Amino acid sequence: MAKLHTSEIKLKVGLDENRVPEKLTWSAEDGGIVNEEAKAMLLSVWDSKNQESLKIDLWTKDMPVDEMKTFFHQTLVSLTDTFMKATQDEKMTATMKDFCAYFAEKMELE
């Protein structure tokens, strides 16, 4: 039997006295990332047993709104690409791309 390799991704959240995130760092040593700072993170996992998505959305209190808008846009574009890879559904992917363009236009990102 082959030896199972595991990889670990670590997230650390520094909180202020009101438990509001002040600092986010993440590490993925297999990817060469150790204690990199971030201003925001969105994490989703699929609970197959309950057929539901579970998520953690965090951002530091000093995350600028204009950066948050860009972060969301880039996340939506990335999710569109991932959706296409996972489903091969070209019609819905095109619809999602249209929405991403609309989002960018309304947010005045492009």
C-alpha positions in Angstrom: 0.0 0.0 0.0 1.3 3.4 -0.9 2.1 5.9 1.8 -0.5 8.6 2.0 0.9 12.1 1.7 -0.9 14.9 3.6 -0.6 18.6 3.2 -1.6 21.2 5.8 -2.9 24.7 5.3 -2.9 26.8 8.4 -4.9 30.0 9.1 -4.3 32.3 12.0 -6.6 35.1 13.1 -5.5 37.8 15.4 -8.4 39.3 17.2 -8.9 42.6 19.1 -10.5 42.9 22.5 -14.0 42.7 20.8 -13.0 39.6 18.8 -12.8 41.5 15.6 -10.1 40.3 13.2 -7.0 42.6 13.2 -4.5 40.3 11.5 -4.9 37.3 9.2 -1.9 35.0 8.3 -1.8 31.8 6.4 0.7 29.1 5.7 0.9 26.3 3.1 4.4 25.0 3.5 4.1 22.6 0.5 3.5 25.8 -1.6 6.4 27.7 0.0 4.0 30.0 2.0 4.8 30.7 5.6 2.9 33.2 7.7 1.8 35.4 4.8 -0.4 38.3 5.8 -3.8 38.7 4.2 -6.5 41.3 4.7 -9.5 39.0 3.9 -10.3 35.4 3.3 -13.3 33.4 2.1 -13.3 29.6 2.9 -16.0 27.2 1.8 -16.3 23.5 2.4 -18.9 21.0 1.2 -20.7 19.0 3.8 -21.8 16.0 1.7 -23.7 14.4 4.6 -26.0 17.4 5.0 -25.7 18.6 1.4 -24.7 22.1 2.4 -21.9 24.5 2.0 -20.2 25.7 5.2 -18.2 28.9 5.1 -15.9 31.2 7.0 -15.7 34.8 5.7 -13.2 37.1 7.5 -11.6 40.4 6.9 -9.5 42.7 9.0 -11.0 45.9 10.3 -8.5 47.8 8.2 -9.4 46.1 4.9 -10.2 49.0 2.5 -13.6 48.9 0.8 -12.1 49.4 -2.7 -9.9 46.4 -2.1 -12.8 44.4 -0.9 -14.7 45.2 -4.1 -11.7 44.0 -6.2 -11.3 40.9 -4.0 -14.9 40.0 -4.5 -14.7 40.5 -8.3 -11.5 38.4 -8.6 -13.1 35.7 -6.4 -16.2 35.6 -8.6 -14.0 35.3 -11.8 -12.1 32.5 -10.1 -15.2 30.7 -9.1 -16.5 31.0 -12.7 -13.3 29.3 -13.9 -13.5 26.6 -11.3 -17.2 26.0 -12.1 -16.3 25.4 -15.7 -13.5 23.0 -14.8 -15.7 21.1 -12.4 -18.9 20.9 -14.5 -18.0 21.6 -18.2 -21.2 23.7 -18.3 -20.4 26.2 -21.0 -23.8 27.9 -21.0 -23.8 28.7 -17.3 -20.1 29.6 -17.4 -20.9 32.2 -20.0 -23.7 33.6 -17.9 -21.4 33.8 -14.9 -18.8 35.6 -17.0 -21.4 38.1 -18.1 -22.3 38.7 -14.4 -18.6 39.2 -13.5 -18.3 41.8 -16.3 -21.5 43.5 -15.0 -20.2 43.4 -11.4 -16.9 45.0 -12.5 -18.8 47.7 -14.5 -21.1 48.6 -11.6 -18.2 48.6 -9.1 -16.2 50.7 -11.6 -13.3 48.2 -11.4 -12.3 48.2 -15.1 
